[in-house]
Amino acid sequence: VAAACSETCDEVTQYAADAYATSEYGGDWAAEEAIGPPSHNKGDCATLKAGSWAPARRDQDTYQLTVSFASPVRVAEVAVREHANPREAAGFLQRVEAWTQAEAGRGGWAV
């Protein structure tokens, strides 16, 4: 989810409109599960609860989930919900990057 300021500076909340992943488990753990509002409540963790993106393998490799939003806005906040199973597996997210369409492929900012 990205909270942002529109051109008139009205607060806008957007969820991802499209998603692509370098690897996906598939089914209820496909990249498209990152589209739209969260399917899990904050702090919710349940064994084999579907509705979140997951890479095909549980390993130490780096995987990328790329999401895009329907309307360009000035980003004020980016919120990511990480659903870990088991809860001790949290910490999967290592980096968030943001680009405008003009910056795609050239960088942007990262946290």
C-alpha positions in Angstrom: 0.0 0.0 0.0 1.2 3.5 -0.8 -0.2 6.5 1.0 0.4 9.5 -1.2 -0.4 13.1 -2.1 -2.2 13.7 -5.4 -1.6 16.8 -7.5 -4.1 18.7 -5.4 -2.4 17.3 -2.2 -5.5 15.3 -1.2 -4.4 12.1 0.7 -4.8 9.0 -1.5 -4.4 5.4 -0.5 -3.5 3.0 -3.3 -2.9 -0.7 -3.4 -0.8 -2.5 -6.0 -2.7 -2.8 -9.3 -0.2 -5.2 -11.0 2.5 -7.5 -9.8 5.4 -9.6 -11.2 7.8 -11.8 -9.4 11.2 -13.4 -10.4 9.9 -16.6 -8.7 6.6 -17.7 -7.3 5.2 -20.7 -5.5 2.0 -20.4 -7.6 -1.6 -21.0 -6.8 -2.7 -19.0 -3.7 1.0 -17.8 -3.3 1.4 -16.3 -6.8 2.6 -12.8 -7.5 -1.0 -11.6 -8.2 -1.7 -12.2 -4.5 0.1 -8.9 -3.8 -2.5 -7.0 -5.8 -5.2 -5.1 -3.9 -5.8 -4.7 -0.2 -4.1 -7.1 2.2 -5.7 -10.5 2.6 -4.3 -10.9 6.2 -4.9 -8.8 9.2 -1.9 -7.0 10.7 -0.1 -9.5 13.0 -2.0 -12.5 11.6 0.1 -15.6 11.1 -1.4 -19.1 10.4 0.0 -22.3 9.2 -0.5 -22.7 5.4 -2.8 -19.6 5.2 -2.9 -18.6 1.5 -3.2 -15.2 0.0 0.3 -13.9 0.0 3.1 -14.0 -2.6 5.9 -16.5 -1.9 8.9 -17.6 -4.0 9.0 -21.1 -5.4 11.7 -22.3 -3.0 12.4 -21.6 0.7 16.1 -20.8 0.5 18.6 -18.0 0.9 18.4 -16.8 -2.7 17.2 -13.2 -3.5 13.8 -12.9 -5.2 12.1 -9.8 -6.4 8.4 -8.8 -6.3 7.7 -5.8 -8.5 4.3 -4.0 -8.1 2.9 -1.1 -9.9 0.1 1.4 -9.1 -2.7 2.7 -11.2 -2.1 6.4 -10.7 1.2 8.3 -10.4 1.3 10.2 -7.1 3.9 11.8 -4.8 4.7 9.0 -2.3 4.5 9.9 1.4 4.6 6.4 2.8 4.9 2.8 1.7 3.6 0.1 3.9 4.5 -3.6 3.4 2.8 -6.5 5.2 5.1 -9.4 5.5 3.3 -12.7 6.3 5.8 -15.2 7.7 5.1 -18.9 8.3 6.3 -19.8 10.8 6.4 -16.4 12.6 10.1 -16.9 13.2 10.7 -16.7 9.5 9.9 -13.0 9.4 12.6 -10.8 8.0 12.3 -12.0 4.4 11.9 -8.4 3.1 15.4 -6.8 2.6 14.8 -3.8 0.4 12.1 -1.5 -1.0 12.8 0.5 -4.1 10.5 3.1 -5.8 10.7 4.6 -9.3 8.7 6.9 -11.4 8.1 5.7 -15.0 10.9 8.0 -16.2 13.3 6.6 -13.6 12.6 2.9 -14.4 15.9 1.1 -15.1 18.0 4.1 -13.8 17.4 3.8 -10.1 15.1 5.8 -7.9 15.2 5.5 -4.1 15.6 2.5 -1.9 15.1 1.8 1.8 
